[in-house]
C-alpha cells in the first residue's frame, strides 16, 4: 500500500508536537510499502509577514482584553494556499491514502482519495481545557468551522483517547463508525532505554521526574507541594524538573531544574535518558491535558506515573496498576497518602514498574499504533 503523510510543520523537527510526527513516521515506514512525505507545507513570504503582524496585534489585544481574537494561521488566504499546494503535490505521485496529524491545511483540498486524520483533541476541548480565559469565542468558532469541515470529509478519524473520540462524535456530529481510538506511543528510541531494576528504598533518596513546558497547567506547583509534604513526612526526596523554569517561590535545594531540553540535540537526548533511567516516579499532576507523551515515555522506562484524571490521561495510565491517578481536586496530602503506600510496599512498586513496561510493549508504542493504522487503511482501500 502506498500512503502519503502530510504535515504542516517540519517532520524532521522533534520539537514539533513533542516529536509525535517524527516517531510516527518512522513506524509508518516499517509498516507500509511506500510512504511519501509532504512536509513542511510552505507558506509564501507575504503570508509569513502577515502572520508576524497579526501575532503582534494579538499580543496587544491580550494586554487590554486578555483574549486572542484572530490568528492568521486560520485565514482563508493561507488555507487556500495550503490546500492548493497539497493538491498539486498529490497530483505528482501515486498513492492510496493520505494520513495527517494536521487538520487546518486540508480545509480547501479537493483530492478524492481517502484521508485519515490523527488527533488528540478538538478545538472545543482545547478551548474548554486550555484557553477558556485566553481565547475569544470568535476565534474558537473559526477553528471549529475549519475542523468540522475537514473532519467531515475525512474517511476516518484516529483519536488518541476515548475522551477525544467522544468530542469528535458528539460535538461535531461525526458517525461513530468513522472514529476509532488508538493510544499514542512513546517518543523514544529502543536503543535509548536503559534496562535497570529500580531499587526503591525509603532510607535513600527517592527520585521524582517532572517534564512539561507549561509549569502551571502541567501541575508544577502541585508537584513541589507534594514533594515538600513527603519531606515533612520524613522521606528523602530528589526532584528533577525539565522543560520549564521553576517559579522563584517554588525553588528548593532538592530540585534540579533543567529548564530546556532540545530533542534534536544528541547531548540533550542523553540527558533525557539519564533523567528517566534515574527516576523512581514520573509525576505530572496536570490541571488540563490531552494525551501527554511524557507519560508514554515513562512507561517505556518502566516508571510508575503519578498523575491526574483529566483529558486522555486515563487511556495511558491505569490507576493502581501502572501508576496513581487522582481527581483534579486532590491536594498534596491526597497524593502523599497514595505515594507513601507505594514507598512502603516495595512489592507493589515493583509490580507497577513491570506493568508499566508491559503496557508500553503491548500498546504505548508507535509500532503498535502503525499496525492498527495499517489495518484501518486496508479496510478503507478495500471498501
Residue pairs with C-beta under 8 A, 6 or more apart in sequence:
1 32
1 33
1 34
1 96
1 97
1 374
1 377
1 378
1 381
2 32
2 33
2 34
2 36
2 93
2 94
2 95
2 96
2 97
3 28
3 32
3 34
3 35
3 36
3 95
3 96
3 97
3 98
3 99
3 377
4 35
4 36
4 37
4 38
4 90
4 93
4 95
4 97
4 98
4 99
5 11
5 21
5 24
5 25
5 28
5 35
5 36
5 37
5 38
5 39
5 99
5 100
6 38
6 39
6 41
6 86
6 98
6 99
6 100
6 102
6 105
6 106
7 16
7 21
7 37
7 38
7 39
7 40
7 41
7 100
7 101
7 102
8 39
8 40
8 41
8 82
8 102
8 104
8 105
9 16
9 17
9 21
9 39
9 40
9 102
10 16
10 39
10 40
11 21
11 22
11 25
11 37
11 39
11 40
12 22
12 39
13 22
13 264
14 22
14 187
14 263
14 264
15 262
15 263
15 264
16 22
17 101
18 187
18 293
18 294
19 187
19 263
19 293
20 101
20 184
20 187
20 293
21 39
21 101
22 187
23 185
23 186
23 187
23 188
23 366
24 101
24 118
24 185
24 366
24 369
24 370
25 35
25 37
26 366
27 185
27 366
27 367
27 369
27 370
28 35
28 99
28 370
28 373
29 35
30 367
30 370
31 367
31 370
31 371
31 373
31 374
32 370
32 374
32 377
34 95
36 93
36 95
38 86
38 89
38 90
41 82
41 85
41 86
41 102
41 105
42 85
43 51
43 78
43 81
43 82
44 81
47 72
47 77
47 78
47 81
50 72
50 75
50 77
50 78
51 72
51 73
51 78
53 72
54 70
54 71
54 72
55 72
57 70
58 68
58 69
58 70
58 71
61 67
61 68
61 69
62 68
62 134
65 136
66 133
66 134
67 133
67 134
67 135
67 136
68 131
68 134
68 135
68 136
68 139
69 136
69 138
69 139
70 138
70 139
71 139
72 78
73 104
74 104
74 139
74 142
74 143
74 146
79 104
79 105
79 107
79 108
79 146
80 108
82 104
82 105
82 106
82 107
82 108
83 105
83 106
83 107
83 108
83 109
83 110
84 108
86 105
86 106
86 109
86 111
87 109
87 110
87 111
90 98
90 111
90 113
91 111
95 113
96 113
96 114
96 377
96 381
97 113
97 114
97 115
97 116
97 155
97 377
97 380
97 381
98 111
98 113
98 114
98 115
98 116
99 115
99 116
99 118
99 373
99 377
100 106
100 115
100 116
100 117
100 118
101 117
101 118
101 119
103 117
103 119
103 146
103 147
103 150
103 151
104 146
104 147
104 150
106 115
106 117
106 150
106 153
107 146
107 149
107 150
114 155
114 156
114 377
114 380
114 381
115 153
115 154
115 155
116 154
116 155
116 156
116 157
116 158
116 373
116 376
116 377
116 380
117 150
117 151
117 154
117 156
117 157
117 158
118 157
118 158
118 160
119 157
119 158
119 159
119 160
119 164
119 168
120 159
120 160
120 161
120 164
120 184
120 290
120 291
120 312
121 129
121 164
121 167
121 290
121 311
121 312
122 144
122 147
122 164
122 167
122 168
122 171
122 172
123 140
123 143
123 144
123 147
124 140
124 144
124 167
124 171
125 163
125 164
125 167
125 290
125 311
126 143
127 135
127 140
127 143
129 288
129 289
129 290
129 310
129 311
130 217
130 288
144 172
147 172
148 172
151 157
151 168
151 172
151 174
152 172
152 174
154 178
155 178
155 380
156 178
156 179
156 180
156 376
156 380
157 165
157 168
157 174
157 178
157 179
157 180
158 180
158 181
158 182
158 373
158 376
159 165
159 168
159 179
159 180
159 181
159 182
160 181
160 182
160 183
160 184
160 290
160 291
160 312
160 315
161 181
161 183
161 290
161 291
161 311
161 312
161 314
161 315
162 181
162 312
162 315
163 311
163 312
163 314
163 315
164 181
164 290
164 291
164 312
165 179
165 180
165 181
168 174
168 179
169 175
169 176
169 179
180 376
181 315
182 369
182 372
182 373
183 291
183 296
183 315
183 316
183 363
183 364
183 369
184 291
184 293
184 296
184 364
184 366
184 369
185 296
185 364
185 365
185 366
185 367
185 368
185 369
186 293
186 296
186 297
186 299
186 300
186 360
186 364
186 365
186 366
187 263
187 293
187 296
187 297
188 297
188 300
188 301
192 269
192 273
193 273
193 300
193 301
194 273
194 277
194 301
196 277
197 350
197 353
198 280
198 302
198 303
198 349
198 350
198 353
200 206
200 280
200 342
200 343
200 346
200 349
200 350
202 235
202 236
202 343
202 344
203 236
204 236
205 236
205 237
205 238
206 230
206 235
206 236
206 237
206 238
206 280
206 281
206 343
207 238
207 239
207 240
207 278
207 279
207 280
207 281
208 223
208 227
208 237
208 238
208 239
208 240
208 279
208 280
208 281
208 282
208 283
208 306
209 239
209 240
209 242
209 275
209 276
209 278
209 279
209 281
209 282
209 283
209 298
209 303
210 218
210 220
210 223
210 239
210 240
210 241
210 242
210 282
210 283
210 284
211 241
211 242
211 243
211 275
211 282
211 284
211 294
211 297
212 218
212 219
212 220
212 243
212 244
212 284
212 286
212 292
212 294
213 243
213 244
214 244
215 221
215 244
215 245
215 246
215 247
216 287
217 286
217 287
217 288
217 289
218 244
218 284
218 286
218 287
218 289
218 292
219 284
219 285
219 286
219 287
219 308
220 241
220 244
220 246
220 247
220 250
221 247
221 250
222 285
222 332
222 335
223 239
223 241
223 283
223 284
223 285
224 239
224 246
224 250
224 252
224 255
225 331
225 332
226 283
226 285
226 306
226 332
226 335
226 336
226 339
227 237
227 239
227 252
227 254
227 255
228 252
228 332
229 332
229 333
229 335
229 336
230 237
230 336
230 339
230 340
231 237
231 254
233 336
233 340
235 340
235 343
237 254
238 254
238 256
239 252
239 254
239 255
239 256
240 255
240 256
240 258
240 275
240 278
240 279
241 255
241 256
241 257
241 258
242 257
242 258
242 259
242 261
242 272
242 275
243 258
243 259
243 260
243 261
244 259
245 257
245 259
246 255
246 257
251 257
258 271
258 275
261 268
261 271
261 272
262 268
263 269
263 272
276 282
276 297
276 298
276 300
276 301
276 303
277 301
279 298
279 301
279 303
280 303
280 349
281 303
281 304
281 305
281 306
281 339
281 342
282 294
282 295
282 298
282 303
282 304
282 305
282 306
282 323
283 305
283 306
283 307
284 292
284 294
284 295
284 305
284 306
284 307
284 308
285 306
285 307
285 308
285 326
285 330
285 335
286 292
286 307
286 308
286 310
286 311
286 313
287 308
287 310
287 328
288 310
288 311
289 308
289 310
289 311
289 312
289 313
290 311
290 312
291 311
291 312
291 313
291 315
291 316
292 313
292 316
295 305
295 307
295 313
295 316
295 317
296 316
296 360
296 364
296 365
298 304
298 305
298 356
299 305
299 316
299 317
299 322
299 356
299 357
299 359
299 360
299 364
300 357
300 360
300 364
300 365
301 357
302 353
302 354
302 356
302 357
302 360
303 353
303 356
304 322
304 323
304 324
304 342
304 349
304 352
304 353
304 356
305 316
305 317
305 322
305 323
305 324
305 356
306 323
306 324
306 335
306 338
306 339
307 313
307 317
307 323
307 324
307 325
307 326
308 325
308 326
308 327
308 328
308 330
309 325
309 326
309 327
309 328
310 328
313 325
314 325
316 364
317 323
317 325
318 325
318 355
318 359
319 325
321 352
321 355
322 352
322 355
322 356
322 359
323 352
323 356
324 335
324 338
324 339
324 342
326 334
326 335
326 338
341 348
342 348
342 349
342 352
343 349
362 368
